[in-house]
Amino acid sequence: MSFINPLSDEGKQIVRKDGGDLNRIFDENDMLIETVSSIKSQDISDDAYIPRNYVDLVIKRIEWYVEKKSDLKYNFKKFAFLFDAKITKFDVISFYILCQAVGVKFGPNSRESRAIVELQGQLIENRLEELITSERTEITEQIMNNLILQDKIKWTQLADLISSKKISMQDLVLKDGNVILDFEDYLEEFKDEVMHRQPEKMYNLLIGNRVKELIIIKMIMQNTENYIKSVHEQMSTVEPNPTLLKIAGEISEVLSKEIRYYGSGSGDGDVKASPLNVDLLPPCIKHALDGIKSGGRNEVIVLFLTPFLSYARLYPSVFRSNTSLKVSDVDADLKITKNEILPMIHDAADRCSPPLFDDQPQEKVNINAKLGFGMHSELKLQHEGETTWYTPMSCEKVKLNMPGLCKPDETCKGITNPLSYYNRNMRTK
């Protein structure tokens, strides 16, 4: 069970028994090396693929997350050991080291914390997929019973998951405020509706293991986030352990590789994230930056200019890379977004006639929402992901919805998106 849920009582017992000495986590661990090397699907052609101690295992977890998410050449066999229960003891201890290092140095609202929570969710999902159906069902039931002790689950018991948008009410089947998970309960509550409609098939379609697995994954992610928060809160009264601070630095460095994969270009023709060159912007963007003197101010500033400037500055290769990132993946402390991108957008809004925010101040919140930070007046990491970071509008949509902006020049020929125009100019400058 602790291989899926390291925060279980079984997982905590492993840590109490074998994981208490931080002074030895850099020591080479022969048992770990032997265990990983014995896994049949594991690539052992390069010693670098084999974790040699607990800290190395922590870093391998992060490398797996970054490479799987961002590297088109991701090699599963390098990380096959992460999906074999033989490593359970080592895996659980590395999980706690990882959470403690992030909690000590960065805190619960940091990019690092959010990455670790997402990493854990993906790891659980992939580990469940590796199990045969009977084992998968059995372990799901065990963990569900461990996480939720009551027979009846009120939706309010999942309020933290719902409020943090880790789970949606639409994912759940509800009756009188109860979350229906078991087939017997489903049959009892909906027998009249499903009497002649293949109830078992409908149950598997609506609920089945899918919803149960979703709940346990999201609950473990939430518990991971809570654990990191509790570690961080303890630091107000305790001196940070230098070993954990050192590991935290290594974690942050590995996470930054995700930016090098996509946000900063790959050296094969992609444009790198760099300060905006205003001279190379397409005519439509230059027009928008001058301010809109007639109707359509909202659409131009919020829906058109905001996505373009943010991607052109932070992630210009988005369409070439075809990988979704958040703003903080390429601007970890949001300094570029706050000090460069937002001022340009707000200046353009002020140049409108009348100035956009004078009569529609709520559009500042809408701009933040289009950057992926929800409906809030300030950009804060804890709100990121509440909305989607909008990608730049295509030329076709600009012509259709904002025809006054489209004044094509020679470079516009064959271009389908203003961002492509900018990238072409940047490559040939």
N, C-alpha and C positions, 0 to 999 in steps of 0.2 A: 504493500500500500504506500509506503514512504517513497517509492520510486516515482509515483504519480503525485503524491501529496507529502512533500518533505516537512510540512508544518504539522503533520499528524502526531499523535502521542508516540507512535513507533519511531517517527523521524527524530523527535526530541530526545527519545531514549538513546538513539544512535549517537547523537551529538554529546549527550552527557557522558556516555561510556568512552567514546573514542575521539571526540573532536575538541577537547578543551584546551590544548596546548598550542597557542598561537606561535610560540617560539620554534616549533618544529614543522610548520606547514611549508617551509621552503626546502626541507630535507628531502632527498630522493627517496621515493617510496617504492621498494621492490615489489610489494604485493600489488600496488596499483599498476605498475608497468607490466607485470606478468598477466594480470587480469585483462587489461586492454589488449595486449599482444595475443591472447588466446581466443579473442572473438573472431570467428571465421570470416565475417564480412568486412572486418577492419583492414584498411590499407596500412601495412607496416613496412612499405618499401622505403620510407623516409623516417628517420628517428624523430624528426620534428612533428610528426603526426601523433606521436605517443606522449600523453601527459606524464611527467616524471615526478610530480608532487602535487599537493593540493592547490597551490597557487596556479600552477600550470593548468590544472583542470578548470579552475575558475576562468582563466583566460581563454581556454578552448571553448567553453560555453559561449563566451562573447563572440569569439571568432566565428563559431557556427551561426549565430544569430545574424551577424553582419554579412557573412558570405552568402547565406541562404537568401537573405533579403535583397542583396545588392549585386552580387557577383554572378554574371551570366555563365561563368565557367564553374559554378559551385559543384564540388565533388563530394557526394554523400559518403563515399568510402573513407574519406579523411576523418569523418565524425561518427562512424557507425557505432562506436563504443557508447555514445550518448543514448542509444536506444536499446541497449542490452542491460537487463536487470542485474547482471553480474556485478555491475559497478555501483549498486545501490548505496552501500555504506559510504563510499568515496563521494558519490554524487550528492548525497544529503549534506555531508559536511561542507562540500564546496559551495552548496547553495547558501548555507548560513554565513560562510565567510564572505561571499559575494554581497549578500544583503547587508551585512554589518559594515563592510567597507563603504558601500554606497550611502548607507544611513549616516555613518560617521562624517563623511566628507561632504556629501552633496545634499542630503535631505530628501523628503518625499515628493517635493514639487519640481525636482530637477529633471533635466533631460535624461540623465543617467538612470534615475529611479524609474521613469516611465519606460525606458528601454528594457530594464531588468524585468519589470512586470510583464511587458509584452513578450519578452524572451521566454519567461516561465510558461505563459499561456500557450505559446507555439510549441514549446517542448512537450507539454502535457498532451496537446492535441496529436502531435506526431507519434508520441509513445503509445497512445491508445490505438492509433491506426496500425501499429506494428503487431498488435495482439490479434489472435484468432477470435472469432465472434463470441464464442462461449466465455473465454477469459475476459474479453472486453466488457461483456454484460455483467459478469460477476464482480470485477473490480470496480465498475461504475456503481453498482448497488452498494458495495462495501463502503466506498468513499462517501456516497450520498448519505448513507445511514450514519457515518461518522461526522459529517458536516452538519446534518440536520437531524436532530434527535426525535422530533415530533412526528407522529403519523400524519397529521394534517399540517400543510405548509401554507400559511397566510402570505399573500403577495407582499405584505408589509415587511416580512422577514427578509425579503430581497430588495428592500428599499435602497440600501447602499449601492447595490449593483445597478439598479434602475436610475438613481440620481446621478451616478458617475457615468451613465450611458454604456456600461459594460454589457448590459442586457436591456432588451426592449420589452415593454408590455406585450407587444405583438408576437414575441417569441413564445409566450406562455398561453396555456389553456386554463381559463379561470372559471370557477363556479362558486358563487356566494363568497367571493374573496379568497377562496382556497385555490392553490396551484395544483392542478391535476397532473400527476406523474405516472401512477401505476394503472395498469390495464383494468384491474378490478374496480378501482375508483372511477375510472372513465366510464366503464360499463354501467356502474350504479348511478352515476350522475346524469348520463346521457342515453340511458337505455331506450327511452321512447323515441329519440331522434335517430338512433342507429339500429333499431331492431331488425330491419330488413335491408341493411346497407353494409354488410361485411364489416362488423365493428372492429375486428382485429386489424384489418387492413387500414381502416380509417385511423385507428389509434396509432399504428406505426407511421402513418403519413403525418399526422398532426403532432405526435409526441415521441413515442418510441424511445430508443436510446439517445437520439439526437438532442432532445431537449434536456435530458438528464446530464449528458456529457457537457452540454453548453453551460448548464448551471454549475457543475462542479469545477469546470475550467475557470469560469468567471469568479467563482467564490474563492478559489485558490489564488487567483490573480489579486483579488481584493485583499485577501489575508496577507499576501506577500507585501503589498503596498502598506498595509497596516503595520506589519513587522518592521519595515524600513523606517516608518514614521516613529515607532516606539524606540528604536535604536537612536534615531536622531534626537528625540526628546531627552533621552538619558544623557546625551553629551553636554547638556546645560549644567550638569553637576559632576561630570566625570571627565578627566583628561583623556583626549582621544589617543587610542593605541597607535604608535608610530607604524607598526606593521600593517594595520588596516589602512592607514593613510597612504602608505606606499602602494598597496594593492589598488586602492582607489585611483591613484594616478595612472596605473597600468590599464585599468578598466576604461578610463576616459580616453586614453590614447588609442586603444583598440576600437572603441566606438567611433572615433573620428575617422577611421578608415572608410566608413560608409560615405562620408563626404567626399573622400578621394575617389571612390568608385564612380560616383555620379555627379555630385554637386560641383566638383572642381574639374570635370572633364577627365577623359581617359587617355589623352595623348594621341588619339586616332582621328582627330578632326573635330571633336566636340569643343564647344566654346567653354572656357573656364568661368566660374563665378568670379566676378571682378567688378570694380567700380564702374558705374554706367558711363558710357561714352555718348553724350547727348547728340553729338554731331552725326552719329551713325544710326540714330533712331529713324523708324519709318515716318512718312509724312503724317499719317493718322495720329500717331503718338505725339508728335510735335504739336499738332493742332490741339490735341486734348490738354497738353501741358500749358498751352496759352490760355486755357479757360474757355468755357462754352458761353457764348453771348446770347444764346436763344434757348429753346426747349431742350429737354433730354439731358440736363446736367447730371441727374442721379445715375442714369445708365452709363454715361460716359465715364464719370469719375469712379463709381463704385464697381460696376460690372466689367468695364473695359480697361481703364487705366490701372486700377489696383492689381489685378492678376498679372498684367503685362510687366509692370515695373518690378514686382516682387520676384517673378520668375527670371526676368532678364538679369536682375542683380544677383540672385541666389542660386538659381537652378536652370540656367538657359538650355541645358540639354534634355529637358524633361520629355520632349516628344521623341527624341532619338533613343533615350534610355528606356522609356516606357515603364518606369518604376515610380510608384507613388511615394513621396516623402512628405514629412511635415516641415514647416518653416524652421523649427528648432533643430532638425537634422542637419541643416547647413548653416544655421545661425544660432548656436547653442544658448547664448545668453541674450539673444534678441537685440543686441546692440545695433547691428546693421539695420534691422527692420525699424527700430525706433528712431535711430539717428539719421538714417539716410532715406529709406523708402517712404515711411509715413510723412516726413516733411515735404517730399516732392509731391505726394498725393494731396496733402493739405494745401500746399501752395497753389496747385492747379485748381483746387476747389475754391480758394479765395479769389482767383482770377476770373471765376465765372461771373456772369451778370444776371441776377444779383449773386453775390458770394453764396455758395451752396449752404454753408453751415449757418448763415445768418437766419434763414427761415426754415432750415431743415437740419438742426443739430444732430438729430438721431442718425444721420448718415455716417457720422464718425463711428458709431457702433456697427453699422452695416459694413463699413470698410474692414473693421476688425474681424467681422464674421467671415468675410470673403478671404481673409488670410488664414482662417481655420481656428479662430480663438473664441467662437461663440458670440452671443449677443451681450458683450460686456464693453464698458467704456475704456478699459485699459487692457493692454496685452499682458497676460500672465500665463506662465507655463502650465499652471494647473487647469486652465480652461482650454488648452489646445486639444484639438480633436473633437470638440463639441460641434463644430461645423467643418466643412471641407475647404481646403485651400484650393480656390478656383483656378483652373488653368486658363491661359490667355484665349480670348475669343478668336475664332477663325475670320479670315477676310470675308468669307461668304456671309457670316452673321453680321459683321460690321456693315457691309453693303446693304443688308436687309433691314437692320434695326437702327443704324446710325449713318445713313447715306451721306450726310453732310461732312463726315470725317474723311471719307475715302477720296483722296486726290492723288492717284497713283503716279509714281515717277518711273524711270527706266528700270530700276532695281526691282520694282514690284512684279515684273513679268515672271510668271511661273511660280509666284509665291502664294501659299495658301493660308499663311498665318503671319501676323506682324512680327512674332518672335523669330520666325524663320528668316525674315528680312534682316533683323538685327544680327542674328547669328552669322548670316552670310557676309554681312559687312565687317563683322568682327574677325572673321577668318581671313578676309582678303585685305584688311587694312595694312 
